[in-house]
Amino acid sequence: MSGNVWEWVDSHYLPHPGNTVHRAEYGEDKRILKGGSWFDCLSYGCGLSAPTFNRSFFTPEVRNNSFGFRCAKTP
């Protein structure tokens, strides 16, 4: 599914465990987006925008054609 859309994650944009570097962007007002979208090739060049390890952030109010979500349920 990599490359279809950035996927919203139900986590706040906070540092990874063990990270001691502070960024002004960290906070509970932003949510994480993971993955990427081939649509972003226009902006960043193909190959940079779709790896599954990509991590970005926005406030939940932001809408974009390359953002989506995946429903998941514990079996």
QUIVEN-V928992 format. One line per field, one symbol per residue. psi: psi as a letter, one per 30 degrees, with the letter a starting at -180 (. if undefined). burial: b if it has 16 or more other ideal C-beta (glycine too) atoms within 10 Angstrom, else e. Layout:
BEGIN
psi=???
burial=???
END
This chain:
BEGIN
psi=fkfdlkkkkhkljlllkfkgkkkffklgfllkklclkfefeeefkkffgfkffkkallkffkkkfgkalkkkkk.
burial=eebebbbbbeeebeeeeeeeeeeeeeeeebbbbbbbbebbeeeeeeeebbeeebeebbeeeeeeebbeeeeeeee
END
